[in-house]
Amino acid sequence: MIINLNLEGKKIIVVGGGNEAEKRIKSILNEKCEIVVISDSVNTQISKLVKTNKIILKKQKIENTKFILELKPDLIITTTNDKKINQRIINYAKKKKIIAYSSDNPEDSDFANAAIIDFEKMIQVAIFTGGRSPIMAKKIKSKAEIALKKAISKDDIAQIKIQKISRELSKKIIPTQFERKEFLRSIMTDNHIDQLIKDGQIKKAEKRAIEILKKWK
């Protein structure tokens, strides 16, 4: 099952300070979560993130799992080159009911990382092989990205932004979920809004959506 975890406000531990750790950190950097890196050394890019206060570094050699008990994370990602340490971390995390992922052992992890195609942080498409072949997931991602760039337009992105604003405002005015869905569908199929988006007049399209909401019964 492919899911998108809501990590806002959560504490995430990334064990290791190399390129693999950097990749995992960047994948969650915009999730509004607290990221704590545990490692005795880190690469240049991770060091820059520490200096700009985007992540926290606890500089220490990983010899046991005591840091998990001390920090009480919601999720652990381990990326060290020591398979035994990675496995000990995974085992301990599972024992403590903490979601865990090991980059060298996705089969024994609680989740696997999909290859993500991202469109302006608005649309994400995941290519997932269930941890069986990350390399093939990346290859298929490259093929799919070419096709999707032709299928998904800037107008689609603009409509999503308008839908987001309309959805948030409708919660204050329209009482039931069913009615809110009908309202949002009317925004999506409104010819006037569609034309304003095509003309690049996004603010006017947003205003039109708000006008429809005010008249909604």
ZIGI-V820125 format. One line per field, one symbol per residue. ss: DSSP state (2 for helix, 1 for strand, 0 for the rest). Layout:
BEGIN
ss=???
END
This chain:
BEGIN
ss=0000000000111110002222222222000001111110000222222220000111100000022222200011110000222222222222200011110002220000001111100011111000000222222222222222222002222222222222222222200022222222222200222222220002222222222222200
END
